[in-house]
Amino acid sequence: MTDPGFEGLGAEDAKLVTLARSVRARNGAAEGAAVRDLDGRTYNASTVSLPSLQLTALQAAVAAAVSSGAEGLEAAAVVTDADSLDEISVRAVRDLTMNGLVIRATTAGEVAELI
């Protein structure tokens, strides 16, 4: 049975939301994110908040993908309490794809926005 919050998403995109929720919960972070590269590999990350380094979860997930050799992204998902995603994080995804899907989901896993 499909989670009702994933209505309209394909299985691979729903998986990104699940991965983003999991990393957020596991790390007790403000946000969790997951991205899928052009080869179908997934990378996930949570918010990074250090005295010398601040990254949103989406920025961290994009950085993980790039540092692992990803040349492009198909889709990304962010689980957050925020009402919108910051432009800089979305631009990090757009650096690797102009038309890839960016999903903003609530902490309950409900899809709130498709960008």
Beta strands, then each sheet from edge to edge (+ up, - down):
strand 1: 32-37
strand 2: 42-46
strand 3: 48-50
strand 4: 53-55
strand 5: 73-79
strand 6: 101-105
strand 7: 111-114
sheet 1: 2+ 1- 5+ 6+ 7-
sheet 2: 3+ 4-
end
